[in-house]
Amino acid sequence: MVDPSRRDRVGLGLIGLGPSWELLYRPAIERLQKRLTIRLAYDTVEARARSVAADFEAEPVGSLHQMLNRPTLQGLLILDPGWLGAGALDCIARSGKPVYLASPILRRAAELHRLLREQSPSADSGSYAVIPDDRWMPELRLRFTPASCRLRELIATRLGPVKEIQVGCNLDADPLEIAHIVDWCADLMGQTQVVTQASDGSESIRFEFAPSGNSPRHRTARLRQSSGGLTCEVTCVRGRAVLRDRTYIRWEAAEQAAEEHLHDERSEIEILIDQFCRRAVGGLNPVGRLEEFSRAMRIVESLPHRR
């Protein structure tokens, strides 16, 4: 019998717990327990699934098939996907359930996007239906750090549209990390597609964006080699901002300037899982689509110094 206090919360299944569970996901899920409830847990390490299930008054299941056939589940959180093969992903796609895709699986974004574009037979009629792309939500962490959220507020109120982005980062890092930065730039520019790109060698990569609405006609983003950690400088129509890490932003506009440390704000993981719960029950939230991240991965993989 379902506890009445849990009946109105979004019922989710956990797939894969992995090394990031304790540090990132458990704290976010615990803070969101008024919105969601974990109903089922599955992991290749059975003891781990049982332990986590007990903590959340959930049920451990012995197979992915068992989980996908539970009608009470409203969404799936795939947190550690390293062991998921093409067959398992195809089964998840065919289930039609909303899916939260943790960052590690996004290196397979193109494969996942193809799965969603394929037509799968309907169980009752034999007809074909395409699974909507927006049912699978990618974990685009960089878009939702406290500093990024504050930057978007400032763009809307004080700084105005973005003209230029300068990013200092390690260009030799994992392509997945660079793709997150490319996606972040496109999101700030308000466009999902980089129109042209040019490489200035291995030390710098430059992108150009087409004009959009009241945005400046010439808009660029440049990623340059840096060993000092990720630093982003954003120049807007009415001011500029510098983001030095996930919780720090310094901005100036007209006669105003401020330095903000946002340690007490919600984490990006908490925001994303909260938004996923809204999407799982039919809401439309602008949190990014798998197609957008797949495009960012293709751009990174096509860069000359990556070949």
N, C-alpha and C positions, 0 to 999 in steps of 0.2 A: 504494500500500500504506500502511495506517494505521500510524503509529508506535505500537508497543505501549504506550509511556508515556502516550499520549493516549487509548487505547481505552476505558479505564474512566472517563474524565471526561465530563461532560455536554457534548454537542456542540451549539453554538449558532450561529445566523446573525445577523449585524449588519445592520440595515436603517436607513439614514440615519445619517450621522456628525455633521455639523453643528458649530456653534460650541462646544458643551460637551464635545466628545469628548476633547480633550487635557486639559482641566482636571479633569473629573469622572469620565469613564467609563474612559479608558485606565488611570489609576492603579489603580482598583478592580479592573478585569479582570486586570491584571498581578499584583496581590496574590492573586488567586483562581485562579491557573493550576493549582494542584493539584486544584481541583474542576472546572474547566470548560476547554473548548478551543473556540476560534473556528474553525469549519469553512468558513463562507462569509461574504462581505461584499458588500453591495450599496449603492450610492449613486448618485444622479443624476449626480454628477461622477465619471466613470469612473476618472480618474487617482487620485482620493482613495481609492476602493475598492481599487484595485490596490496603493497604498502601504500601507494598513492591512492588507490581506490578506498582503502580504509580511512585515510585522512579526510577524504571528501564525502564519505558516506555514499560512495559509488559502487558499482559492480565491476570487478575485473572480468575481462573476456579473453578466451583462449585463441581467438582468431579474428582477423579482419572481417571475414565473412559474417561472423556473429554480430559484430558491431554494425555493419552496413544494413543488416536486416532488421534492426530495431526501429520501429516506427516512431518511438518517443523522442528520438534524437532530432534536434533541429539544426545541428551543425557539427562539424568536425574540426578539431585543432590538430594539424599535423606539425608536431614540434621537432621531431628528430627523424627525418625522412631518409637517412643514409641507406637503410636496408630495403627501401621500397623499390621494387622493380617495375618494369613497364606493365606487367600483368596486374599488379596491385593498384597502380595508378589508374589503369583502365577501369577496374572494378569500382574505384572511388568515383571516377567521372560518371560512370553509368548509374550510380546510385542517385544522382541528381541532387545530393545534399550540398548545402553551402559548405565551403572549405576555407579554412585559414591556413595559409602557406607560410611557415616560418622561413626566415631568410636563407638557411642553407639549401633548401630545395629550389630556390629561385635560380640557381646556376643551371637548372633544367627548365627554365621558363619557356623556351621555344617548344620543347617536347610537351609540356603541360598545355600550352596554348593550342598546339595541334590536336591534342586529345579533346579539348573543348570544342574545336571546330568540326570534329568528326561527328557524323550522325550516328545515333545509336537506336536500336529498335525499341519501341514501347512495349512493355511487358504485356499489356492487355489487348492491344489492337494490331500489333505487328507493324504499325506505321512508324515513321521516323521523326525524331525531334532533336533539335540542336540544344545542347546545354548552354545556357547563357554565360558569357565570359564573366559578368559581374557577380556570379555566384561563388567564384574562387577569388579570394582576396589576398593579394601578396603583402607580406610584412615589409612595407617600405619605411623602415625605421627612421632614416635620415629626414624624411619629410615631417616627422612628428616629434622630434626632440623638443624639449622646452624652448631652446633657442630658436628653432625653426618656426614653432608656433607663434612665438613672440614677434619674430621677423614678419610673418604674414600679417599680423595685427598692425604693425607699424607701416607696412606697405599700403594697407587699406586706409590708414588714418593720417599719417604724417609724412611718409617718405615718397609716396607715389609709385608709379610703375617702374619696373626694373629696366635699367639701360645696359648694365654690364655686371658680370660676375667674374671675379678672380678667385681661383681656388688653389691653394698650396697643398699638395698631397704627395704620397709616394706612388708615382706612376708605374712602378714595378710590382705593386701589390697584387693580390688576388683579383682577377678580372671582375669577380662579384662585387668587391668593394668599389672599384672604379665605376661599375655600372650603377651602383646606388648614387654616386655623385652625379653622373650624367642625368639620371632620372630626377634628382633633386633640382638641378639647374633647369631642366625642362618644365618641372612643376612650378618653379618660381617665375619663369617667363610666361606661364599661362598657356603653354603649348605642349603637346605630347610628342611632337616630332621635330627633330633637328633638321633644318632644311638643307644646309650645306655644312661640310666639315673640312677642316684643313689641318694637317699635322706640320708642326714646325720642328720636326725631329723628335728625339726621345725625351727632350727636356720640357716640351710644352705641346699642348693640344688645344686647338682653337675651334669653337663652334659658332655658327651664325644662325640667328633666328629671324623669321619673317616678321614684318610689322603685324600687330594685332590690336584692333580697336584703337583706343587713345594712346597706345604704347609708342615709344620712340621708334623712328623708322629703322635705325641701325642698332641692332642689339646683339651682343656677343657674350660668350662665356669662354674663359680660358682656364685650363688645368695646367699647372706648372709643377715641375719636380721640386719637392721640398722634403727635407729630413726632419722637420720640426713638428710633425703631426698635422692633422687636418685644420686648415685655417681658411675661412671664406670671407671675402670682401665684396659687398653688394652695393653698387652705385645706382641710385634711383633718380628720378626727375627732381625731387626736392631734398635729397640728402643721401646719406650713406650709412651702412652698418657693417660691423665686423663680428663674425662668430668664430670664437677660438676653440670651443669644445661644445659638448651637447647642452651645457647649461649656462654658457656665458655669451652675452651680446653687449656690444658697445655701439651706440648710434648717435647721429647728429643730424639735425634738420633745422634750417633757419637759425634762430637764436637759442635753440634748445639742444642739449646733449645729455646723455646718461650712460652709465655703465651698470648692467644688471646681472646679478648672479641668481639663477632660477633653480636652486637646489630643492626647493619645497614644492615645485610643480609636479604634476602627474608624469610618470615615465611614458616614453613612447610606446612601450609594450602595453601598458594599461590602456592608453588611448586607443590603440589599434584593436585590442580584443573587445573593448567597449563598442567601438564602431562596428566590428564584425557581428556582435550580438544584435545590433540594430538592423544590420543588413540581413541577418539570418531570419528575422521575422518579417521581412518584406520592405524594410526601409531602404532608401537610396542615399548613400553617403559618398561624398567626393574624396575617397581615400586612395584612389589609384586602381588601375586595372592591370591584369596580368599582361595584356597586349602591350601596354606602355613599357613595362619593365623588360619584356621580351625584346622590344625595339632597342632599349638602352644596352642590353647585353649584345645584340647584333652589332651595334655601333662600336662597342669596346673591342669585340673580337675581330672587327674589320680594320682596326687601326694598324698602320704600317709597322710600328715597333712591336706589335703583338704577333706578327706573322713568323 
